[in-house]
Amino acid sequence: MTIQQTVFIVDDNQDFRDSLAWLLEGAGYQVKAFESAEDFLFTYRQEPGCLLLDVRMSGMSGLALQQELIRRGEVIPVIIITGHGDVPVAVQAMKNDAVDFIEKPFEDTAMLSLIEDTLSSTAEQFEQQQRKAEVLACWSELSRRELDVAKLVMNGLANREIAEQLGISIKTVEIHRSRVMSKMQVKRLAEFMDKVSLIKHEL
């Protein structure tokens, strides 16, 4: 499955922002540009892609935006755009898991190469995140008793063992288990185990 990725630009210099957007769109990328960190945070909805982020902006700084994204658990890779005097700040951003930084002025080919490498290396990560979100959505549909049964199935218990542990009949376990499989959109136990492995650490 190929995911459509977007290159997000956050920079308060309109001329630079427009020029960079023109370069990227000309190279075939889908682009969304924002003049402030606040505008980006208000709009961003976990779309796959990467973020080109200026470190020095009026209002929320690029570093503060990066830290807020970390706090929210967002996984979008960040490429820092910096002036020569901002290199120490860019180094701090790298410590906060920015994938790279590039200094102004930069060669167009260098920027395009960096974006291509970033998007190709993170496509699988976004696909995994999307799958995980879908599984969590299915999991949230389970009733309290279905959750009890599902967790015991995850732990490898057979229907008889689940019935004994929950104090219900085997038939009742079979009914709940069937509903769990249906809501999780799977038909076989192996499929169920594969799905829940994605969210096991969050349960």
C-alpha positions in Angstrom: 0.0 0.0 0.0 1.4 3.4 -1.0 0.6 6.2 1.4 0.3 9.7 0.0 2.8 11.8 1.9 2.9 15.6 2.5 5.8 17.9 3.0 4.8 20.5 5.6 6.6 23.8 5.8 6.5 26.0 8.9 8.3 29.3 8.3 7.2 32.9 9.1 9.1 34.3 6.1 6.5 34.4 3.3 8.9 34.8 0.4 11.0 31.9 1.6 8.0 29.8 2.3 6.5 30.4 -1.1 9.8 29.8 -2.8 10.3 26.5 -1.0 6.7 25.4 -1.7 7.3 26.2 -5.4 10.5 24.1 -5.5 8.8 21.1 -3.8 5.6 21.2 -5.8 7.7 21.4 -9.0 9.4 18.2 -7.9 6.0 16.5 -7.5 5.5 16.7 -3.8 2.2 17.5 -2.1 2.9 20.6 0.0 1.2 22.4 2.9 2.8 25.6 4.2 2.1 27.5 7.4 3.4 30.9 8.7 3.4 29.9 12.3 3.9 26.9 14.6 0.4 27.6 16.1 -1.3 27.4 12.7 0.4 24.1 12.0 -0.6 22.6 15.3 -4.2 23.7 14.8 -4.4 22.1 11.4 -2.2 18.9 11.6 -4.1 15.7 11.9 -1.3 13.0 11.9 -1.0 13.0 8.1 2.1 11.1 6.9 5.0 13.1 5.5 7.7 15.2 7.0 8.0 18.7 8.5 10.4 21.4 7.3 10.7 23.6 10.3 12.4 27.0 10.8 14.0 27.3 14.2 13.5 31.0 14.7 10.0 32.4 14.2 7.8 34.9 15.9 5.4 33.3 18.4 6.2 29.7 19.1 9.7 28.8 18.0 10.6 25.8 15.9 12.2 24.1 18.9 9.1 24.6 21.0 7.0 23.2 18.2 9.2 20.2 18.0 9.0 19.6 21.8 5.2 20.0 21.6 5.0 17.3 18.9 7.0 15.0 21.1 4.7 15.7 24.0 1.7 14.8 21.9 3.3 11.6 20.6 3.4 12.7 17.0 5.8 10.7 14.8 6.3 13.1 11.9 10.0 13.4 11.1 11.3 16.9 11.4 14.0 18.6 9.2 15.3 21.8 10.8 15.9 24.8 8.6 18.5 27.1 10.1 20.6 30.2 9.5 24.3 30.0 10.1 24.0 31.5 13.6 21.4 29.0 14.7 23.5 25.9 14.4 23.7 25.4 18.2 19.8 25.4 18.2 19.8 23.0 15.4 22.1 20.7 17.3 19.6 20.8 20.2 16.8 20.0 17.8 18.8 16.9 16.7 19.0 15.8 20.3 15.2 16.0 20.2 15.1 13.5 17.4 15.1 15.8 14.3 16.2 13.6 11.4 18.6 16.3 10.0 19.1 20.0 9.6 20.0 22.1 6.6 21.4 25.6 6.6 20.2 28.6 4.6 21.0 29.2 1.9 20.9 25.7 0.6 21.2 24.0 -2.8 17.9 22.9 -4.2 19.3 19.5 -5.0 20.5 19.1 -1.4 17.0 19.9 0.0 15.2 17.6 -2.5 17.6 14.7 -1.7 17.1 15.1 2.0 13.3 15.1 1.7 13.4 12.1 -0.6 15.6 10.1 1.8 13.4 11.2 4.8 10.1 10.2 3.2 11.3 6.9 1.9 12.7 5.9 5.3 9.6 6.9 7.2 6.9 5.5 4.9 6.9 2.2 6.7 6.7 3.9 10.1 3.5 5.8 9.0 1.9 2.7 7.6 2.6 1.0 11.0 1.1 4.0 12.8 -2.0 3.9 10.6 -2.5 0.1 11.2 -2.1 0.7 14.9 -4.7 3.4 14.9 -7.2 1.1 13.1 -6.6 -1.7 15.5 -7.1 0.6 18.5 -10.3 1.8 17.0 -11.6 -1.7 16.7 -10.4 -2.5 20.2 -12.3 0.4 21.6 -15.6 -1.1 20.3 -15.3 -4.1 22.6 -17.6 -4.4 25.6 -16.1 -4.9 29.1 -16.7 -8.6 29.1 -15.4 -8.9 25.5 -12.3 -7.1 26.7 -11.9 -9.7 29.5 -12.1 -12.5 27.0 -9.9 -10.9 24.4 -7.1 -10.3 26.9 -7.2 -13.9 28.0 -7.2 -15.1 24.4 -4.1 -12.9 23.9 -2.4 -14.7 26.8 -3.0 -18.0 25.0 -5.8 -19.4 27.2 -8.2 -21.9 25.7 -12.0 -21.4 25.9 -12.3 -23.8 28.9 -9.6 -22.0 30.8 -11.2 -18.6 30.1 -14.6 -19.9 31.3 -13.0 -21.2 34.5 -11.1 -17.9 35.1 -14.2 -15.7 34.4 -16.7 -18.0 36.1 -18.9 -18.2 32.9 -19.9 -21.1 30.7 -17.8 -22.2 27.7 -20.8 -21.4 25.5 -20.8 -17.8 26.8 -17.0 -17.6 26.1 -17.6 -18.8 22.6 -20.2 -16.1 22.0 -18.0 -13.3 23.4 -15.0 -14.6 21.5 -17.0 -14.6 18.2 -18.0 -11.0 18.8 -14.4 -10.1 19.6 -13.2 -11.6 16.3 -16.0 -9.8 14.4 -15.3 -6.4 15.9 -11.5 -6.9 15.4 -12.3 -7.7 11.8 -10.5 -11.0 11.7 -11.5 -14.6 11.0 -8.6 -16.6 12.4 -6.8 -16.6 15.7 -3.4 -15.9 14.0 -4.9 -12.8 12.4 -6.2 -11.6 15.8 -2.8 -12.2 17.5 -1.0 -10.3 14.7 -3.3 -7.3 15.1 -3.2 -7.1 18.9 0.6 -7.4 18.8 0.6 -3.8 17.5 -1.1 -2.4 20.5 -0.1 -4.9 23.2 2.1 -2.4 25.1 -0.7 0.1 25.3 -3.3 -2.2 26.9 
